[in-house]
Structures are given as structure tokens and as C-alpha cells.
Amino acid sequence: MSQTIKAMIVDDSALIRNLVTRELSKSESIEVVGTAMNGRFALNKISKLKPDIIILDLEMPEMNGIEFLREKERLGINSPVIILSALAKKGAKITLEALELGASDFILKPSEPGVNLADMGAQLIEMTLALAKPNSYYEKISQVSEPEIPSVIQRIKFDLGSMPELDVNKYLQPIASVPNIEIVSIGISTGGPNALREVLPKFPEDFPIPIVVVQHMPQGFTLEFANSLNKICKLPVKEASDGDILKQGRVLIAPGNKHVKVKKKPLANVIELDESDPVNGHRPSADVLFESVAETYGGSSIGCIMTGMGKDGAVQIGKILKSGGVTIAQDQSSSVVFGMPKVAIEKQNIQIVKPLDKISETIISLVLNKKII
């Protein structure tokens, strides 16, 4: 059987479809098996094309990307989706809505100002290879015929494959004792928005320490993302600004295109932003945050590395460990992409591995009770 990942591109612009096809075709592991100009045509083609992954525009006539995602969920189509996003404020808002509806990640459209086509193509290939697995199989349950979407299958089941289960016990580091924790730092990437929507609302309103988050996301999106989290969390959530005081019980989200560090000042510890070179291809970088947390708070800190491609955060979270802090990783089964946590575990920089639904209570117990649950 072929090991090629089959991709489908859904965009009303022929230019964008051609550009994305050309970029994906640079990988021998990816084949663009078809395109569609809107969500309606895409749904009609899925049963025949059997794509392992869908690259989806959001603003299209007849059936837009949001409507497609809702219908995709209703029909039980479980293939991962990468959103082609516009940079405007409206684009940020509907992109975040798409992520809430199950899209795995997003990338700025090649037509957006400042987007380098070669860089976009390389990033899209990396996302596609990380999110999709070849040799999907489809289980055709039954046919439906509806006026608005004729001849689409009612349910399509995808087996996207899985990497071998990592034996984390070979790598986990011991915890001699739980220190007094004064800050929580989180590094997260692909799959992060939905993961954070599950984790952060569980913290109680009287949580006594600050939480600082690096979520890989472009400039223009992090403000909208922070605002959306603020609406559902008991703790206040805001996009971090230079000089922000690290107040107890507040969540700060690193702004896009800026590194975030924590710094000790005479009167209070504060946020420091800078635009130094990307680290591990990212700005903000989780490694930059974790390193500064270890330097400023030492053993009085928690570092938590969660779902995401690549290795950002996997090295410098080790400095939190070496300084006497506590390090946590999201487990393989609940990660959208088990990249960053896997590398951190394999580097023996992690003490605790938990599924997504246990991360909040683990941190809360460490902070409030000095207990590992």
C-alpha cells in the first residue's frame, strides 16, 4: 500500500489552490488528490477522494469553512483540518471559531502581506506530515441524499494511524519533594487552543499564583485568543504586555511575534517582551519562557509542556527541573501532536506525565497542597 498522505484543498480562489498544491507537491510524502471551491463541493468529493487531511479556507460562497466544519462533525468525518487564515481581525476571530469546531491548526494564507511563500510551504508540509497519517481507511455506513448536500456519505471513519506508544517510565525523573510554587509556565503549539480551553477554565478564582503561556500563534491572533479565554475562565486572562506585573491569579498569553520572559525587579516580578531572533523557528518560544522562569524563580516554579509539533520548550524546561522546580508533560494519547512533550520526556526533563483532562488538577494540587495526584 502507498505511504503517501492524500491531501485535499478547499478554497474558492484558483490561485490559492494552485499555490498550495505546488507547495505541498514539494514533499514526496504528500499527494494532492483533489480540490474544491467551497465546502459543498468538498463534501461531495470526500467519499471518492478519501483525503487523509483537508486544507480549508474559511470565507467561501455557498458553504463556507465554518459551515463545512459543522457538517463534517455531523457526518462523523474525523480527518484533520488545517485552516488557511486571513490576517485581519475578522480572520483571527473566525479562525479561532474554526479551531473550536475541531480544526487542528491554521496557517496564514500565501496571499497575506508579509507571508513568505517558501516559508509558508515548508510550514504547511510540516503540519501535514505531523497531523495526517497515510493509508486511511473509510467505513461507508450509508448514503444520504439531502437537498442542500446531495449524495454525501453519512459517516466516514478515518484511521489516521498512530506512532508507537512511548514508554514514559523509562525517562521520568523523580520528585524528591514538592517546593513552594510561585509561578506556572506553559508551552504549547498544535492543538493548543482547544487544550487550553479545557485546562485554564478549571483553575479556581482564588488560585494564588500567576500563569504564563506561550502558545505558538501569529501576531494579531493572540489578543483575540486571550480575550476568548477571558470569557470562559474564572481567572482573568490577557495578552501579555511589556512590564506587566506577575500578579497572583492572572493568566498572561505571550503576544505573537514577541518572546516573553519573566524578570525580577525591585518591587515586583514583571513580563519582559523582546523581538530577538526566533528560537526553534518560533517567536514566542517556550524555550525562552522556560529559561527565564528557571533563572527568575528557580525551584519555585512549574513548567508544563503540552501538545505541539517540533521540540520548542523541550530543552529549557530541563532548567526548571535542574533548579528544583516541577516539570509536567501532556501524554501521548491526548496530544494532537506528540512532538514537544515527547522530546522533553526523551531528554529526561520531565517528572510527571498526565492526560489533558488531569493537567489542571495536577497543577492545582501541587500548588495548593504540595501533593502529586
C-alpha positions as CSV (number, residue, x, y, z in Angstrom):
1,M,0.0,0.0,0.0
2,S,1.1,3.5,-0.7
3,Q,2.6,5.5,2.2
4,T,1.6,8.8,0.6
5,I,-0.5,11.2,2.5
6,K,-3.6,12.3,0.5
7,A,-4.4,16.0,0.8
8,M,-7.5,17.9,-0.3
9,I,-7.5,21.7,-0.8
10,V,-10.7,23.6,-0.3
11,D,-10.6,27.3,-1.4
12,D,-12.6,29.5,-3.7
13,S,-9.5,31.1,-5.2
14,A,-8.0,29.1,-8.0
15,L,-4.7,31.0,-7.4
16,I,-4.5,29.8,-3.8
17,R,-5.5,26.3,-4.7
18,N,-2.7,26.2,-7.3
19,L,-0.1,27.8,-4.9
20,V,-0.9,25.4,-2.1
21,T,-0.9,22.4,-4.4
22,R,2.5,23.4,-5.7
23,E,4.0,23.8,-2.2
24,L,2.6,20.5,-0.9
25,S,3.9,18.8,-4.0
26,K,7.4,19.6,-3.0
27,S,7.1,16.7,-0.5
28,E,7.3,13.2,-1.9
29,S,5.2,12.1,1.0
30,I,2.2,14.2,0.1
31,E,-0.2,13.9,-2.9
32,V,-2.9,16.5,-3.5
33,V,-5.7,14.2,-4.7
34,G,-8.2,16.9,-5.3
35,T,-9.5,20.4,-4.8
36,A,-12.9,22.1,-4.2
37,M,-14.0,25.7,-4.5
38,N,-16.3,25.5,-1.4
39,G,-17.5,23.3,1.4
40,R,-20.4,21.9,-0.5
41,F,-18.2,20.6,-3.4
42,A,-15.7,19.3,-0.8
43,L,-18.3,17.2,1.0
44,N,-19.5,15.7,-2.4
45,K,-15.9,14.7,-3.2
46,I,-14.7,13.3,0.1
47,S,-16.1,9.8,-0.3
48,K,-14.3,9.4,-3.7
49,L,-11.0,11.2,-2.9
50,K,-10.5,9.8,0.6
51,P,-8.2,12.5,1.8
52,D,-6.1,12.0,4.9
53,I,-6.1,15.7,5.6
54,I,-8.0,18.8,4.4
55,I,-6.6,22.2,3.8
56,L,-9.5,24.6,4.3
57,D,-10.3,28.2,3.5
58,L,-12.9,29.9,5.7
59,E,-14.5,32.6,3.5
60,M,-16.1,30.9,0.6
61,P,-19.5,31.2,-1.2
62,E,-22.4,28.7,-0.8
63,M,-20.8,26.8,2.1
64,N,-18.0,28.5,4.0
65,G,-15.4,26.8,6.1
66,I,-17.3,27.2,9.4
67,E,-20.4,25.6,7.8
68,F,-18.2,22.8,6.4
69,L,-16.7,22.1,9.8
70,R,-20.1,21.8,11.4
71,E,-21.4,19.5,8.7
72,K,-18.1,17.5,8.8
73,E,-18.7,16.9,12.5
74,R,-22.3,16.0,12.0
75,L,-21.3,13.4,9.4
76,G,-18.6,12.0,11.6
77,I,-15.7,12.8,9.3
78,N,-12.7,12.7,11.5
79,S,-10.0,13.8,9.2
80,P,-7.7,16.6,10.5
81,V,-8.2,20.1,9.0
82,I,-5.6,22.9,8.6
83,I,-7.1,26.3,8.2
84,L,-5.9,28.8,5.6
85,S,-6.4,32.0,7.6
86,A,-6.5,35.7,6.8
87,L,-4.6,38.1,9.0
88,A,-7.3,40.7,9.5
89,K,-9.1,40.9,12.9
90,K,-12.1,39.2,11.3
91,G,-9.9,36.4,10.1
92,A,-8.5,35.9,13.6
93,K,-12.0,35.6,15.1
94,I,-13.3,33.1,12.6
95,T,-10.1,31.1,12.7
96,L,-10.4,30.7,16.5
97,E,-14.1,29.7,15.9
98,A,-12.8,27.1,13.4
99,L,-10.4,25.7,16.0
100,E,-13.2,25.4,18.5
101,L,-15.1,23.4,15.9
102,G,-12.3,20.9,15.6
103,A,-9.8,22.2,13.1
104,S,-6.3,21.1,14.2
105,D,-4.2,24.2,13.3
106,F,-4.0,27.1,11.0
107,I,-1.6,28.8,8.7
108,L,-1.6,32.3,7.1
109,K,-2.7,32.3,3.5
110,P,0.1,32.8,1.0
111,S,-1.7,35.9,-0.3
112,E,-1.4,37.7,3.1
113,P,1.0,40.6,3.4
114,G,4.4,39.6,4.7
115,V,3.9,35.9,4.2
116,N,6.9,34.3,2.5
117,L,5.6,31.6,0.2
118,A,8.6,29.2,0.7
119,D,8.3,29.5,4.5
120,M,4.6,29.0,4.4
121,G,5.0,26.0,2.2
122,A,7.6,24.4,4.5
123,Q,5.4,25.0,7.5
124,L,2.3,23.6,5.8
125,I,4.3,20.4,4.8
126,E,5.5,20.1,8.4
127,M,1.9,20.4,9.7
128,T,0.5,18.0,7.1
129,L,3.1,15.3,7.9
130,A,2.6,15.8,11.7
131,L,-1.2,15.7,11.6
132,A,-2.0,13.1,9.0
133,K,-1.0,9.5,8.5
134,P,-1.3,7.6,5.2
135,N,-3.3,4.6,4.5
136,S,-6.5,5.9,5.9
137,Y,-9.5,3.6,5.6
138,Y,-13.1,4.7,5.2
139,E,-16.1,2.9,6.5
140,K,-19.1,3.8,4.4
141,I,-22.1,3.4,6.6
142,S,-24.9,4.6,4.4
143,Q,-25.8,7.1,1.8
144,V,-27.9,10.2,2.4
145,S,-29.5,12.4,-0.1
146,E,-30.3,15.9,1.2
147,P,-31.4,18.8,-0.9
148,E,-28.5,21.0,0.3
149,I,-25.8,18.3,0.1
150,P,-26.7,15.6,-2.4
151,S,-25.0,12.2,-2.4
152,V,-22.6,12.6,0.5
153,I,-21.8,9.8,2.9
154,Q,-23.5,9.9,6.3
155,R,-20.5,8.7,8.2
156,I,-16.8,8.3,7.3
157,K,-14.4,6.7,9.7
158,F,-10.7,7.5,9.4
159,D,-7.9,5.5,10.9
160,L,-5.0,8.0,10.8
161,G,-2.6,5.6,12.3
162,S,-0.5,6.2,15.4
163,M,3.1,6.4,16.4
164,P,4.3,3.6,18.8
165,E,3.4,4.2,22.4
166,L,6.3,5.8,24.2
167,D,7.3,4.0,27.4
168,V,7.5,7.2,29.5
169,N,8.5,5.3,32.7
170,K,12.0,4.8,31.2
171,Y,12.6,8.5,31.1
172,L,10.6,10.1,34.0
173,Q,12.7,11.9,36.7
174,P,11.9,11.5,40.4
175,I,10.4,14.2,42.6
176,A,12.2,14.4,46.0
177,S,9.7,16.9,47.4
178,V,7.2,19.5,46.2
179,P,8.5,23.0,46.6
180,N,6.5,26.2,47.3
181,I,5.3,27.1,43.8
182,E,5.2,30.8,42.8
183,I,4.6,30.6,39.0
184,V,3.2,28.2,36.4
185,S,4.6,28.3,32.9
186,I,3.1,26.5,29.9
187,G,4.5,25.9,26.4
188,I,2.0,24.6,23.8
189,S,1.6,24.6,20.0
190,T,-0.5,22.5,17.6
191,G,-3.8,21.6,19.2
192,G,-3.2,24.2,21.9
193,P,-6.2,26.5,21.6
194,N,-8.7,23.7,22.4
195,A,-6.4,22.2,25.0
196,L,-6.1,25.5,26.8
197,R,-9.9,25.9,26.6
198,E,-10.1,22.7,28.6
199,V,-7.2,23.4,31.1
200,L,-7.4,27.0,32.0
201,P,-11.2,27.3,33.0
202,K,-10.6,24.7,35.7
203,F,-8.4,26.9,37.8
204,P,-10.3,28.5,40.7
205,E,-10.8,32.2,41.0
206,D,-8.6,32.2,44.2
207,F,-5.7,30.5,42.5
208,P,-2.7,32.2,44.3
209,I,0.0,32.5,41.6
210,P,0.4,33.7,38.0
211,I,0.3,31.6,34.9
212,V,2.3,32.5,31.8
213,V,1.5,30.7,28.5
214,V,3.4,30.5,25.2
215,Q,1.0,29.4,22.5
216,H,2.5,29.4,19.0
217,M,0.3,31.8,17.2
218,P,0.9,34.8,14.8
219,Q,0.7,38.4,15.7
220,G,-2.9,39.6,15.5
221,F,-4.3,36.3,16.8
222,T,-3.1,36.2,20.4
223,L,-5.1,39.2,21.5
224,E,-8.3,37.7,20.2
225,F,-7.4,34.3,21.7
226,A,-6.7,35.8,25.1
227,N,-10.0,37.7,25.0
228,S,-11.9,34.5,24.1
229,L,-10.2,32.7,27.0
230,N,-11.1,35.5,29.4
231,K,-14.7,35.0,28.7
232,I,-14.7,31.3,29.8
233,C,-12.1,31.3,32.7
234,K,-12.6,32.1,36.4
235,L,-9.2,33.8,36.3
236,P,-8.6,37.0,34.3
237,V,-6.8,36.3,31.0
238,K,-5.0,38.9,28.9
239,E,-2.4,39.2,26.2
240,A,0.9,40.0,27.9
241,S,2.3,43.5,27.6
242,D,5.9,44.6,28.4
243,G,6.1,45.5,32.1
244,D,3.0,43.6,33.2
245,I,3.3,42.7,36.8
246,L,3.1,39.0,37.5
247,K,0.0,39.1,39.7
248,Q,-1.4,36.2,41.6
249,G,-4.3,34.5,39.9
250,R,-3.9,36.0,36.4
251,V,-3.1,34.3,33.1
252,L,-0.9,36.0,30.6
253,I,-0.7,34.9,27.0
254,A,2.5,35.7,25.1
255,P,1.8,38.0,22.2
256,G,2.5,36.8,18.6
257,N,5.9,37.7,17.2
258,K,7.4,38.6,20.6
259,H,9.4,36.4,23.1
260,V,8.1,36.6,26.6
261,K,10.4,36.4,29.6
262,V,9.8,36.9,33.4
263,K,12.2,39.2,35.1
264,K,12.9,40.1,38.8
265,K,12.5,43.8,39.5
266,P,13.0,45.6,42.9
267,L,9.3,46.0,43.6
268,A,7.8,43.0,41.6
269,N,8.5,40.4,39.0
270,V,7.4,41.5,35.6
271,I,7.0,40.5,32.0
272,E,9.7,41.5,29.5
273,L,9.0,41.3,25.8
274,D,11.6,41.3,23.0
275,E,11.9,40.7,19.3
276,S,15.2,38.8,19.3
277,D,15.6,36.1,16.7
278,P,13.1,33.2,16.7
279,V,14.2,30.1,18.7
280,N,13.4,26.7,17.3
281,G,11.7,28.6,14.5
282,H,9.3,30.3,16.9
283,R,8.7,33.7,18.4
284,P,7.3,33.5,21.0
285,S,9.3,30.4,22.1
286,A,8.6,28.2,25.0
287,D,12.3,27.6,25.5
288,V,12.8,31.3,26.1
289,L,10.0,31.4,28.6
290,F,11.1,28.3,30.5
291,E,14.7,29.5,30.7
292,S,13.7,32.8,32.1
293,V,11.4,31.1,34.6
294,A,14.2,28.9,35.8
295,E,16.5,32.0,36.2
296,T,14.0,34.1,38.0
297,Y,12.0,31.7,40.1
298,G,14.4,28.7,40.4
299,G,12.8,25.8,42.1
300,S,9.6,27.7,43.0
301,S,8.2,27.0,39.5
302,I,6.2,24.6,37.4
303,G,7.0,24.1,33.7
304,C,4.3,22.3,31.7
305,I,4.9,21.3,28.0
306,M,1.8,20.3,26.0
307,T,0.7,19.2,22.6
308,G,2.7,20.5,19.7
309,M,4.9,19.9,16.7
310,G,8.7,20.0,17.0
311,K,10.8,20.5,20.1
312,D,10.3,24.0,21.3
313,G,10.4,24.1,25.1
314,A,11.8,20.5,25.4
315,V,15.4,21.6,26.2
316,Q,14.9,24.6,28.5
317,I,12.2,23.0,30.6
318,G,15.1,21.0,31.8
319,K,16.5,24.1,33.5
320,I,13.3,24.3,35.6
321,L,13.9,20.6,36.6
322,K,17.6,21.2,37.4
323,S,16.7,24.3,39.5
324,G,14.4,22.2,41.7
325,G,11.1,23.0,40.1
326,V,8.4,20.6,38.9
327,T,8.0,19.6,35.2
328,I,4.9,18.2,33.6
329,A,4.2,16.9,30.1
330,Q,0.9,16.1,28.4
331,D,0.6,12.4,27.5
332,Q,0.7,10.9,24.1
333,S,-2.9,9.8,23.8
334,S,-4.4,13.2,24.5
335,S,-1.9,15.2,22.4
336,V,-3.0,16.3,18.9
337,V,0.7,16.1,18.0
338,F,3.0,14.3,20.4
339,G,6.1,16.3,19.4
340,M,7.2,18.8,22.1
341,P,6.2,16.6,25.0
342,K,7.8,13.5,23.5
343,V,11.2,15.3,23.0
344,A,11.1,16.7,26.6
345,I,10.3,13.3,28.0
346,E,13.1,11.6,26.0
347,K,15.6,14.2,27.1
348,Q,14.7,13.2,30.7
349,N,13.5,16.6,31.5
350,I,10.0,15.6,32.8
351,Q,8.8,14.3,36.1
352,I,5.0,13.9,35.6
353,V,3.0,12.9,32.5
354,K,-0.7,13.4,32.6
355,P,-3.6,13.3,30.1
356,L,-5.2,16.6,29.1
357,D,-8.1,16.3,31.5
358,K,-5.8,15.8,34.5
359,I,-3.3,18.6,33.9
360,S,-5.3,21.3,35.8
361,E,-6.0,19.3,38.9
362,T,-2.4,18.1,39.0
363,I,-1.1,21.7,38.9
364,I,-3.7,22.8,41.5
365,S,-2.7,20.0,43.9
366,L,1.0,20.8,43.5
367,V,0.4,24.5,44.2
368,L,-2.2,24.3,47.0
369,N,-1.5,21.0,48.7
370,K,2.1,20.2,47.7
371,K,0.8,16.8,46.6
372,I,1.2,14.8,43.4
373,I,-2.1,13.2,42.3
